């Protein structure tokens, strides 16, 4: 079985409310992204889901490390870059799961996974577009709830496969 990382939530984002500008990013380059290998066509559905989860886990681990430092520094632009990188990892994870050929009995659960992914991607996109630190915090809290939905949907899909 695999393990999914969740967002590091909470108080660290409070540093973004009054700031919203300036500061240097303590994060790595905004172009740094850890990509997982695409699922092989010969592996089982559970193996493919585990390989897809590795893409997500790498992106979440990077996000949790980088965003913590950027939020603590009150660097909204760097935090938004971190969110953009994580969004790319979630999008790649979603594409990897969509490439899996699920049996008809699992398709309903797969569709629930895709819907959860799209909700979180939409919230991440909204964070990247906002210019307000307080709006970023509000959207981030909504994203945390969506993230729990993604993880729950994936666990249910993994269990049904």
HELIX and SHEET records of a PDB file:
HELIX    1   1 UNK A   11  UNK A   13  5                                   3    
HELIX    2   2 UNK A   14  UNK A   18  1                                   5    
HELIX    3   3 UNK A   45  UNK A   72  1                                  28    
HELIX    4   4 UNK A   76  UNK A   98  1                                  23    
HELIX    5   5 UNK A  104  UNK A  129  1                                  26    
HELIX    6   6 UNK A  133  UNK A  160  1                                  28    
END                                                                             
